[in-house]
Amino acid sequence: MSGRTDTRDLDDETLREAAVAAARGDRLFDMLIRAGTLVDMVTGERRPADIGLVGPLIASVHLPDTRLDAHETIDASGLFLSPGLIDTHMHVESSMITPAAYAAATLPRGVTTLVWDPHELGNVHGIPGIDWAAEAARMLPQRHVLLAPSCVPSAPGLEVAGADFSAETIAALLSRPEIGGIAEVMDMRAVIEGRARMSAILAAGRHAGKPIHGHARSLAGPDLQAFITAGISSDHEIVSGEDLLAKLHAGLTIELRGSHDHLLPECVAALNTLPQLPQTLTLCTDDVFPDDLFETGGLDDVVRRLVRYGMKPEWALQAATLNAARRIGRNDLGLIAPGRRADIVLFEDLTEFRAKLVLSNGRLVARNGALTESVHEIDAAPLKGSMHLAPLREEDFRIPCAGTEATVAVIAKPRFTEWAEAVATVSDGFIVPPDGTTLIAVAHRHGRADARPRVGLLSGWGTWRGALATTVSHDSHNLTVFGGNARDMAAAANAVIEAGGGMAVAADGRVLAVLALPLSGLLSDAPLADVATAFTALRAAADGIVDWQPPYLVFKAVFGATLACNAGPHQTDRGIADGTTGILLETPILSVRNSA
């Protein structure tokens, strides 16, 4: 299977000798792709070329019709030949389906290699989750390069996940051949301040000689310099065109992600001011929801949108192929040239990037958007039973207070959070949420800590006419509930608990929609089409209980509201945590007053 990450298969002497003989003309090619237009990732040219293959190897790239000797011939007339696309940073779990289902959705679109950070599974299951991911990937015709999750949990001391990966754990993972490096380092302050735990993890990556991937949200100046100097060499957390150029200037490899579409036009405009495409610009999806994956695809959709926003097709493809292969240290990938691996996509055009044929490891694996061979699902039993949480009551979603009035801490603004305060009245021993605030509660679900929900207050999240509960909650994936009242929050939370994990929306005490994700509370083993339909229904139900205000108050914001490693306050299963200052408040109540 081409899903294996071992590159030594191309060095088999019998294979090489046969390919060299075919290149000389002393042996037939196994396959000849003829009459296509090669998009040259080195020169940027579009030129006519024929390609001869022997097994998984490209043996020859030559002028059209100079060779016709092959066991099998593919007519590529009118088609554009590109290396297979490489997604340099992604999480299969974000699409809420199994790796096999993800491969079935994206390989026919020309995505032949994924760089998968399985830290969602790691945060829920620990090493058994990584083992399951590796075994699932090993059985697929799509190549998965796994990374060792660096942040399990993402903010130690501020949250409790289902596991805790030490530097020794990371070093053991890095010794495995299928592990291609350290996954995004998210605890930015720990890196910059040289805290012992994170310094030891970075040292493990440097000693292993494998790349260390980053998460440098809003870092600039000395903080950015320190982050990079620690050994981190990439970032996907781009927040503006200016930020993109600054990080390129600093020497970071950029994994420009498609999951923040509102930033892409600005990023393309910034890149178009440069005389050439930086060799350190790659592309990634990061997170793709199941309905988006089903309707528009994965990395192919990122390429398509970048071209729509004004990037040259050759640049977009170079970023998604040759630049990506160099980033992950895979000289066998990313280029259609003699001696390289035969991961080849035949696109119908360079605007919509519809894949007519896809070859992986020299085998035809997809035709006209459908796989030509089946994908193998492995037993998902190890991922079941991850909800170690009893049913919850309405009282669990209220903030008790002994006084008659209180000053409370508020988490202001989605995404780029800030500290704020408000004055709240007290009724029947509980805080009355001040006008303009939304309740948020996080309950530990992994069986490793107190499972009572910690309740906080948000502002800038609109007026909620119900509640939404989810176990997809980056990155510790505890049960997180948003709502305008405790009754609906309890209803939504208990629907998710009963489903074994997932998402639910409730209003007026009634559950409106449920998306069951019984594998790790993150994945479904149902077909993508079914998961996409259920997710669309749930998103529609959420649209009915809150008015979103793009670009930051959007549906996706609920999944990152607990990401405590980012700057500013975030609600976790331990309270209100600030990844910059290390502040942890078990309750939002700052002071209490009693009326005379």
N, C-alpha and C positions, 0 to 999 in steps of 0.2 A: 504494500500500500504506500502511496506517495505521501501519506500523512506523517510518515516518520521524518524526524529532523536530521537523521544521520546523513551526511553528504558523501560518505565514503563509497556508496554504491556506484558512483560514477567512475571510481578508480579501479573497478574490476578490470583486470588485464584483458580478459577475453572480450569484454565490451569495448574497451578502448581500441584493441587491435582491429576489431570488426569495423568500428567507426572510422578509423584511419584508413582502412582499406576502401571503404565506401567513399571517403573523401577523395582518394586517389583515382577512383573509377574502377577499381579492381573487384568491387563487390556491389550488389544492388543495395539501394537504400531500402530500409523497411517501409518507410513512408516518404512520399514527396509531396510537398505543398507547393503548387505552382500557380503562376499568373496573378499573384496578389501584389499589393502595394505595401512594402515594409515601412513602418514608421521607425526611423533610426533613432534610438534613444541617446546616442552619442553625438551625432551631428545635427539632429533635428530635421533631417531630410525625410521626404516621402519618396521612396524609389522602388521601382519594380525589382522583384527578387524572387527566386525559388529557394525552398528550404528542404534539405535532405536530412532525414532522421534515421538513426539506428538505435532502437530501444528508447531509453530515456534521454539520449544524447542528440544534440544538434551536431551533425557531422559536416554539413556544408551549407553555406549561404552564397548563392551564386547567381549569375545573370540568367534571366528567363530563358527557358527552352534549351539550355546548354547541356542538360541532363534529363533524360526521360526514363531512366532505368530504376524501377522501384517495384516492390511487391504490392504497394497500395499507393494510389494517387488521389490527392484532394484538389479539386479545382477551386481556387480562391479568386477567380475573376471578379472584379468589382469590390473586393473585400480589403480591409486594412489589417495588416498583421502587427500585433503588439505582444510584448511579453505579458505573462499573466500578472494581474494586479496584486499588489501586496499591501494589506491593511496593517500599518505599523503600530497601531494601538487600539485595542478593542476589548470588550467584555461580552462574550457570548451570552452571559446571564441577562444582560440588559434587554435582549430580545425575547426573554422569557420562554425560550424553547431549548431543546437539547442541542448539543454540538452537531449531531447527525442532521437534525432538521435545519440548522443554520447552514450547514454545508450544502444541503439540497436546495436552499434558497439562493445562495450566493455564488456557488461554483458555476452554475450555468450562465451567470452574468459576467464571468471572466475573472472572478476573485479566486486566485489559486493558492494564496498563502495568507494566513492570519497570524498576527503576533498577539497572542491572547494572554491577558492578565486575568487569571482566575481568582482574583482576591475576594470576589463575592462568595464563591464556594469556600475559600479559605477562612473567611470571617465567620461562616456558619459552621463548618465541619472540621476545620483545621487540616492537618496533613491528609486525612482520608478524602477530603474534598479535592485536594490537588491530585491525589492518586487517581481518583475517579476521572477527573478532567484529562489526565494524561492517557489513561486507557481508552477513553472515548475518542480522543483525537487520533490515537494510533491506528484506529480501525477505519479511518476515512480516506477517501481519495483527494480531499483537500488538505493541504499542508498546514499544520498548526504548530507554531513555535511558541511554547509556553514560557512564561516568566515566573520567577519566584516572588510571590507577594511580599512587599516590603513593609506593609502597614496593616498588620493584623494584631491589634486594632489600629485604626488610623491615628488615634490620639490617645496613647496609653495614659491611664490615670484619669481621663475625662470621660471614658465610656468603657463598657465591657462587651466584648464580642463573644463568639462561640469558641474562640481559641486565642492564643497569644504566641506569636512567632518570635523567638529570640534570634540573636545573631548566629548561634549554633544551628538553629533550625534552617535559617536561610543558607548557611554554608553547606549544609547537607543537601539541600535542594539544588544548589548550584553545581554540585558534583555530578548531577544527573545529565546525561547527554541531551535529553529532550528539553532541558531548561536553558533558554537562550540569554538570560540575564536577570537583573533585578527589576521588578515592575515598578511603576510610578511611585516615587518616594513622595509621600503626601504630607508628612509631618515636617513642614518647612522650617518652623522655628527650631525644632530639635536639630536640624541640619546646621542652620546658621549659627546657633549658639553652641554647637559641638557637644550636645548631650551624649552621655556615654552609650546608651542603648543604640541610638541611631548611628553614632560614629562607628560602632562595632559592626552594624549591618552594612554600612558603606565599605568598611574595610574588607568584609567578606566578599563583596562584589569586585573590589579592586584586585584582591588576591586571586580570585577565580579567573580574572582576565576577561570577564564578560561585561557588556554594557550595563550601565545603571540609568534607568529611565526616570524622568522627573515629572513633577507637578508643581509648577512655579507660578501659581495664581497671583497676579499683581505684584510680583517681586521686581524691584528695580534698584539701581544704584548699588551701594555696598552689599545689600542683602542678596541681590542677584549674583554679584561677583562671588560672594562667599558660598552660595548654594552650588554654583558651578565648580568652584575650586575644590569642593569636597569630593568631586568625582562624578557628579551627575551631568549627563551629556545630552538630554533631550527635554522637550516640554510640549504639551498640547493645550495648556491652559492660556490660550491667547485671548486678550480682552479688547484689543483694538489693532488697527493697522500700525500705529506707532509702536505698540508693544511688540508686534511681530518683527518689525525691523530692528528694534533694540535687542531682541533676543537672538536674531540672526547675527547682528554685529558682535554680540557677546560669544558667538561660537557654538550656540546650542543647535542641535538638530531639531527642527520644528516638525511636529506631527500635526499638521493643520487639519482640524477636525470638522466633519460635516454636521455634527450635532448642534452647532450654534450657527444656524444659517444666517441670522441677522448680521453676523460679523464678516461673512465671506465676501460680500461686495467690497467692503472697506479693505480687506486683506488683499484681494486681487488688485485693487487700485494701487496699494502700496507696493506690491511686487512688480507691477507694470512700470514703476518708476526706475527699476533697476536695469542695468544693461544686459543682464543675463539671469537665468533662473539659478538661484543658489543651489549648489550641490547638496546642501544640508536641509532642503525643504522636502518633506515627505507628506503623505496624506494618511488620514485615519478616519474611522467612524466614531470611535469611542463608544457611544451608546446609540442604538437604533431600536425604537419601539417596534413591537411585532406588526402593527398595522402599517407603519412606514416601510418596514422590511418587505412585507408582502406586496405592497403597492408599488414601491419605487426602487427597492434594492438596497445594497450595502455600499461598498466603496465605489462601485460603478456610478452610483447616484451622486457621490461627492465629486467625482471627475466631471460628470455631466453638468452639475450646477456651477462648478468653477468656470467651465467653458462658457456657459450661459452668462456668467457675470463678467466675461471679458478676458479670461485667460486663454492663451494659445493652446490648442489641443495637444500640441507636442510637449508643451511645458507640463500640462496636467498629467499626461501619460508618463513623462520622465519622473515626475515627483512620485507617481504611484508604482514605478517599476525599478529603474536603475538606481535612483537615489535611495529608495527604500531598501533594496538589496544590499547596497553598500552600508547602510545604517545597521542592518542586522548581521553584517559580516558573512553574507551568503553570495560569494562570487559565482556560484552556479546559477543564480537567478537574476532576473531583471534586464536581460539583454538577449536579443536574438542574434547569436553569433556562434561560430564553430566552437565546440567544446563546452558549451553551456547546456543547462538542463532544458528540455523541451517542454516548458510551460508556455503555451502560445494561445492567444485569443485572436479569432478572426472576427473583427467588428464590421458591421454593415456600413457604418458611417463614423465620422468623428464629431458628431454633435449630440446624438442621442446615445451613442455607444451601445447599440444593440449587438449582443454577441451571437453570431451565427453558429460558430463552432468553438469549442474549448478543449484544448489538450493539456493534460497534466501528466508530467513524467513520460511524455511521448505517447500517451494513450488518449484516444478520443473519449472524453468523459461527459460531454454535453453537446446537444444539437438543438438549435432554435429555442433556447431557453429552458430546455428540460434535460435532466440527467439521462445518460445512456447506460448507466450502471447504478445499482442500488447502493444506498448507504447503510451501514451497519449500526444499529442501536445496541448499546450494551445495557446490562441490567441496572436500573436506576434505584433499586431497593436501598442502597447505602445513603441515598439522599432523602429518604422519607422519614417522617416522624420528627421533624425539627422544631415543632411548636411545643415547647415545654412551658405552657402558660395556661392557667385555669381561666374559666369565664370571668369577666369583669363586671362591676356594678357601676351605676351612674355616679355614686359617690367617689369612685376611683378617678373620675375626671373633673373633680372639683378641688379647689385649693383651700384647705381649712385655715381659719384665722380666728384667734381668740378675741381680738379687739372689735371696734366698730368702724375703723377706717385704717387703711394701710397704704404705705408707699411701696409700689411693686416695680421690679425690673421688667423691662419689655425688650424683646428682640425685634428691633426695627428693620424693615426693608427685606425683601427676598434677595437671595444670592449674595449681595454685598452687605452683610448684616452690620448693625451698629447697636450699641447700648442705648437705651432710653429708659425713662421712668414715667410713671403715672400714679395718680392717686385713685384708690379703689375703695368703694364702700363694702361693708360686710353685712351679709344677711343670713340668719340662721346658722352662723358659724362658718360660712364660706365666703370667699372673695367673690364679689360681683364683677365680672370682667368689665373694665372701663370701656366707654364708647370708642369704637374704632379698633378694638383688639379682637384677635382670634385666639382660641385655645389650641394649644399643641400639647400632646402627651406622648411620652415614650416609655414603653414597658419592656424590660429585659425578657427575652424569650428563649435563651439558650440554656437555661438551667444552671448558670454559673454565678448568679447574683440575685439580690432581692428583685422580685418581679413586679412590685407595686409600681404603677405608672408614676412618672415624674411629670408634673403638669406645669406648663409655662404659658406665656402670653406673647403673641406676635402683633406687630402693627404693620400697616402697609400691605396686608394680605386681603383687603376687601371685606365685604360682609358675607359671612357664610350662613346659608339657609339650610344647613344640614351638616353632615360629617363625612370624611373620607379616612379610611384606615388602610395601611399598607405595611407589609413586611419587606418590600423592596424599598430600603431606606439606607442610603449610603453612609458609611460603609460597613457598619456593624450589623445592619439589617435586623435591628430590633423592631418590635411592633410600634409604628408611629401613627398617631391619630390627629387629624385636624378637624376643628368644628366650631360651630357657633353655640352649641349647648351640650351638656353632659349626656342627655338622653340619647341623642343621635350618635354621639361618639361611642357610647357603650354598645349600641346596636351594630354599628359598623365594625367595631373591634371584635365583637363576639362572632360575627359572620366570618371574619378572617380566621379566627381561632378554630372555628368549626370546620372550615375548608382545609385546614392543615397549612395555612399560609396563603398569601395572595393579596388581593385588594378588594375593598367593598365601599359602597356609597350608601348612606342612609339619610332620610329626611322624614320629619314628623313621626319618628319612632319606627319607621318601616325601612327595611333594606330594599334599595332600588336596583342594585346591580352588584354582582360578585364575579371576580376573576379568580378562580382557584389555581394556586401555584403550589401543589403539594410536594414538589421536589425542592427541598431546601427553603421553602417559602419564596423561591425565586423563579422556578421553572415549571413548565407543564410538559408532560409527555404526549400531549395531543398534537395533531398536525398544525403547522403554522397557520393555515387558513382558519381553523377553528379558534386558535388563540387570538389571532388578529380580530376576528369577529367579536369575541368576548371582550377584548380590550377596547375596541371601538365603542361598544355598548357602555362599558364602564366609564370611558372618557366622556361620552355624551351625558351620562348621569351626573358626572362631576361638573360639567358645564352648566347643568341646571341648578346647582346649589351655590356656585360662586361665579362672579364675573371676573374673568382673567383680564389682565392689563399688560400686554407684551411691552418690552421684550423680557422683563424679569419676573413679573407675576404671571406665570404660565403654568400649565398643568405639570410640566416636567419639574418645576421648582419644588414640588412636594418630596421628590426623591432625594434631593440634596440638602434639605433643610436641617438635617442632623449631622452634616459633615463637619465634625468638630475640629479637624485639622486646619480648616480654612480660617482666615482672619475673622475676628469678630465673634459675637456670642452665637451659640447654637444649642438647641435642646438635645440632650442625650438621655440615656437610661439612668444617669447619675445626677442629672440636674441641668442647669444652664452652664455651659462650658465655653471658655474662650481659648482657642488654640494659640493665640498670640501671647496672652498674658498668663495663661495657666489658671485663671480664675475658675472656680467651680462653686456654684450656688445650688444647694440642694432644693431650695424653694425660691420662688421669685419675690417673696416678701422681704423687703429691706428694713421696714420699721412699721410699728403698730401703734395706733393711738386709740384711746377710749374717750368717747364724748362725755361731757359733764352730766 
